[in-house]
Amino acid sequence: MRLCRFDSDRVGLLSDSGVHDVTPALSTLAAYRYPLPMYDVLIEALPGLRESLVREAQRVIPVALGDIHKAAPCVFGVEAG
């Protein structure tokens, strides 16, 4: 699974057909206030979010990679599991 940040803080799942906006699948992440955790909340939650991310990606029409504004970190791999 390859994820990216794009446009106005959207999260996308990359596939051969393009970028699928899976941001709605992140609605289950807890909101944090100061003091903030010392870890990345999304990365910590990925194992539990994997199924929701894939389901959301199948629901939306992909956008071509060239049609989005990529943000850092652009792409990172997530081990299957």
N, CA, C and O of each residue as an XYZ file, in Angstrom:
324
protein
N       0.851     -1.168      0.000
C       0.000      0.000      0.000
C       0.895      1.229      0.000
O       1.819      1.343      0.805
N       0.605      2.150     -0.921
C       1.370      3.396     -0.988
C       0.414      4.560     -0.748
O      -0.621      4.681     -1.402
N       0.781      5.404      0.196
C      -0.034      6.553      0.556
C       0.694      7.840      0.226
O       1.922      7.869      0.150
N      -0.073      8.907      0.030
C       0.531     10.212     -0.207
C      -0.338     11.300      0.399
O      -1.527     11.101      0.649
N       0.276     12.454      0.631
C      -0.461     13.667      1.001
C      -0.546     14.506     -0.259
O       0.409     14.578     -1.032
N      -1.702     15.145     -0.467
C      -1.840     15.966     -1.663
C      -2.863     17.072     -1.433
O      -3.626     17.058     -0.467
N      -2.851     18.029     -2.355
C      -3.764     19.176     -2.339
C      -3.839     19.798     -0.938
O      -2.797     20.049     -0.332
N      -5.006     20.044     -0.426
C      -5.152     20.719      0.882
C      -5.228     19.690      2.002
O      -6.288     19.481      2.594
N      -4.104     19.053      2.287
C      -3.993     18.037      3.339
C      -4.940     16.860      3.156
O      -5.557     16.393      4.113
N      -5.049     16.388      1.931
C      -5.805     15.177      1.642
C      -4.845     14.004      1.712
O      -3.639     14.184      1.544
N      -5.355     12.810      1.956
C      -4.543     11.595      1.966
C      -5.042     10.707      0.841
O      -6.241     10.461      0.707
N      -4.105     10.230      0.037
C      -4.474      9.400     -1.101
C      -3.800      8.052     -1.067
O      -2.697      7.902     -0.542
N      -4.477      7.070     -1.634
C      -3.912      5.746     -1.823
C      -3.563      5.656     -3.307
O      -4.422      5.861     -4.164
N      -2.312      5.351     -3.606
C      -1.845      5.289     -4.984
C      -2.057      3.897     -5.559
O      -1.807      2.886     -4.903
N      -2.528      3.874     -6.805
C      -2.680      2.612     -7.528
C      -2.207      2.846     -8.956
O      -1.813      3.957     -9.310
N      -2.245      1.811     -9.764
C      -1.857      1.957    -11.163
C      -2.780      2.920    -11.894
O      -2.378      3.524    -12.889
N      -4.033      3.075    -11.410
C      -4.983      3.972    -12.071
C      -4.904      5.408    -11.600
O      -5.534      6.277    -12.203
N      -4.147      5.696    -10.538
C      -4.011      7.072    -10.058
C      -4.066      7.170     -8.549
O      -3.700      6.238     -7.833
N      -4.533      8.319     -8.079
C      -4.610      8.590     -6.639
C      -6.073      8.553     -6.220
O      -6.913      9.250     -6.789
N      -6.364      7.735     -5.223
C      -7.712      7.617     -4.684
C      -7.751      8.406     -3.375
O      -6.981      8.113     -2.460
N      -8.627      9.389     -3.273
C      -8.739     10.196     -2.052
C      -9.404      9.360     -0.971
O     -10.596      9.063     -1.050
N      -8.625      8.981      0.046
C      -9.141      8.145      1.139
C      -9.270      8.934      2.441
O      -9.406      8.343      3.512
N      -9.228     10.249      2.355
C      -9.304     11.101      3.538
C     -10.504     10.778      4.428
O     -10.346     10.761      5.648
N     -11.705     10.519      3.877
C     -12.838     10.214      4.752
C     -12.612      9.008      5.673
O     -13.208      8.936      6.748
N     -11.770      8.076      5.269
C     -11.496      6.897      6.098
C     -10.731      7.256      7.371
O     -10.631      6.438      8.286
N     -10.187      8.481      7.435
C      -9.415      8.892      8.610
C     -10.296      9.504      9.696
O      -9.787      9.940     10.728
N     -11.596      9.540      9.476
C     -12.500     10.180     10.441
C     -12.505      9.480     11.796
O     -12.958     10.060     12.782
N     -12.017      8.264     11.862
C     -11.992      7.544     13.134
C     -10.770      7.887     13.990
O     -10.692      7.483     15.150
N      -9.820      8.628     13.421
C      -8.639      9.021     14.203
C      -9.044     10.006     15.297
O      -9.872     10.891     15.079
N      -8.463      9.842     16.442
C      -8.753     10.747     17.556
C      -8.169     12.131     17.291
O      -7.109     12.265     16.680
N      -8.874     13.149     17.758
C      -8.362     14.521     17.691
C      -7.497     14.752     18.924
O      -7.849     14.314     20.020
N      -6.378     15.430     18.756
C      -5.464     15.654     19.870
C      -5.334     17.127     20.183
O      -5.425     17.980     19.300
N      -5.124     17.407     21.441
C      -4.833     18.753     21.905
C      -3.479     18.706     22.606
O      -2.951     17.631     22.889
N      -2.943     19.853     22.873
C      -1.642     19.930     23.532
C      -1.741     19.280     24.908
O      -2.739     19.487     25.598
N      -0.765     18.517     25.327
C       0.470     18.169     24.620
C       0.205     17.105     23.554
O      -0.511     16.133     23.791
N       0.791     17.308     22.388
C       0.612     16.387     21.276
C       1.435     15.123     21.492
O       2.469     15.167     22.158
N       0.988     13.994     20.935
C       1.763     12.759     21.086
C       3.121     12.882     20.397
O       3.289     13.688     19.482
N       4.061     12.099     20.830
C       5.424     12.130     20.292
C       5.571     11.217     19.066
O       6.688     10.937     18.633
N       4.463     10.762     18.519
C       4.490      9.867     17.368
C       3.471     10.349     16.347
O       2.625     11.188     16.657
N       3.549      9.826     15.142
C       2.601     10.173     14.088
C       1.339      9.338     14.285
O       1.381      8.109     14.234
N       0.234     10.008     14.506
C      -1.031      9.348     14.808
C      -1.505      8.482     13.640
O      -2.011      7.381     13.858
N      -1.349      8.961     12.411
C      -1.769      8.182     11.242
C      -0.949      6.904     11.111
O      -1.508      5.825     10.915
N       0.362      7.020     11.217
C       1.230      5.842     11.096
C       0.896      4.832     12.190
O       0.835      3.632     11.924
N       0.684      5.296     13.397
C       0.344      4.413     14.519
C      -0.964      3.660     14.251
O      -1.096      2.496     14.629
N      -1.920      4.312     13.605
C      -3.242      3.726     13.395
C      -3.361      2.908     12.105
O      -4.385      2.259     11.891
N      -2.340      2.922     11.243
C      -2.447      2.263      9.933
C      -2.894      0.804      9.969
O      -3.726      0.418      9.148
N      -2.387     -0.015     10.870
C      -2.847     -1.414     10.849
C      -4.369     -1.534     10.990
O      -4.988     -2.361     10.321
N      -4.964     -0.722     11.847
C      -6.408     -0.765     12.028
C      -7.185     -0.053     10.932
O      -8.369     -0.329     10.736
N      -6.539      0.854     10.220
C      -7.198      1.628      9.163
C      -7.122      0.968      7.786
O      -7.857      1.339      6.872
N      -6.251      0.010      7.649
C      -5.963     -0.578      6.337
C      -7.232     -0.975      5.582
O      -7.395     -0.606      4.419
N      -8.116     -1.706      6.215
C      -9.339     -2.171      5.569
C     -10.220     -0.991      5.130
O     -10.767     -1.000      4.027
N     -10.353      0.011      5.988
C     -11.160      1.198      5.660
C     -10.544      1.978      4.502
O     -11.267      2.482      3.642
N      -9.222      2.080      4.472
C      -8.543      2.795      3.388
C      -8.784      2.110      2.046
O      -9.065      2.774      1.048
N      -8.675      0.802      2.021
C      -8.887      0.045      0.788
C     -10.345      0.161      0.343
O     -10.622      0.348     -0.842
N     -11.266      0.051      1.285
C     -12.691      0.167      0.958
C     -13.016      1.549      0.377
O     -13.752      1.658     -0.603
N     -12.464      2.601      0.989
C     -12.693      3.961      0.500
C     -12.082      4.150     -0.885
O     -12.677      4.806     -1.740
N     -10.902      3.580     -1.111
C     -10.240      3.696     -2.412
C     -11.077      3.049     -3.513
O     -11.108      3.547     -4.639
N     -11.747      1.957     -3.202
C     -12.577      1.268     -4.194
C     -13.848      2.064     -4.497
O     -14.457      1.890     -5.553
N     -14.244      2.932     -3.574
C     -15.485      3.695     -3.706
C     -15.324      4.947     -4.571
O     -16.298      5.413     -5.163
N     -14.110      5.498     -4.655
C     -13.909      6.777     -5.348
C     -13.210      6.593     -6.689
O     -12.519      5.601     -6.921
N     -13.405      7.559     -7.550
C     -12.748      7.560     -8.866
C     -11.333      8.118     -8.696
O     -11.164      9.194     -8.121
N     -10.318      7.405     -9.185
C      -8.944      7.900     -9.039
C      -8.683      9.134     -9.898
O      -9.313      9.343    -10.935
N      -7.740      9.940     -9.434
C      -7.293     11.131    -10.146
C      -5.860     10.865    -10.604
O      -5.081     10.242     -9.881
N      -5.516     11.331    -11.789
C      -4.157     11.134    -12.299
C      -3.138     11.816    -11.384
O      -3.386     12.912    -10.882
N      -2.013     11.176    -11.172
C      -0.963     11.713    -10.309
C      -0.521     13.098    -10.761
O      -0.185     13.937     -9.925
N      -0.515     13.350    -12.049
C      -0.106     14.646    -12.576
C      -1.122     15.759    -12.335
O      -0.808     16.935    -12.521
N      -2.337     15.396    -11.921
C      -3.398     16.380    -11.709
C      -3.542     16.831    -10.260
O      -4.456     17.590     -9.937
N      -2.653     16.376     -9.391
C      -2.725     16.772     -7.979
C      -1.470     17.539     -7.591
O      -0.436     17.440     -8.251
N      -1.576     18.301     -6.513
C      -0.412     18.983     -5.942
C       0.105     18.093     -4.823
O      -0.521     17.966     -3.771
N       1.259     17.478     -5.067
C       1.829     16.548     -4.095
C       2.444     17.306     -2.913
O       3.026     18.376     -3.088
N       2.309     16.743     -1.714
C       2.862     17.340     -0.513
C       3.764     16.318      0.167
O       3.553     15.114      0.025
N       4.757     16.782      0.897
C       5.680     15.887      1.592
C       5.012     15.346      2.865
O       4.294     16.114      3.505
N       5.189     14.113      3.271
C       5.878     13.085      2.491
C       4.977     12.641      1.361
O       3.793     12.373      1.564
N       5.541     12.566      0.176
C       4.727     12.272     -1.002
C       4.268     10.822     -1.002
O       3.072     10.558     -1.121
N       5.172      9.898     -0.873
C       4.793      8.485     -0.958
C       5.575      7.705      0.088
O       6.786      7.873      0.234
N       4.865      6.852      0.808
C       5.569      5.938      1.701
C       4.868      4.604      1.650
O       3.653      4.532      1.464
N       5.639      3.549      1.816
C       5.085      2.204      1.730
C       4.563      1.745      3.075
O       5.075      2.133      4.125
N       3.551      0.924      3.030
C       2.980      0.354      4.240
C       2.962     -1.154      4.036
O       2.373     -1.655      3.078
N       3.599     -1.858      4.927
C       3.682     -3.310      4.801
C       2.307     -3.950      4.897
O       1.455     -3.514      5.671
N       2.107     -4.981      4.108
C       0.853     -5.732      4.195
C       0.801     -6.437      5.543
O       1.833     -6.795      6.112
N      -0.366     -6.623      6.026
C      -0.448     -7.336      7.291
C      -1.732     -7.256      7.861
O      -1.966     -7.809      8.935
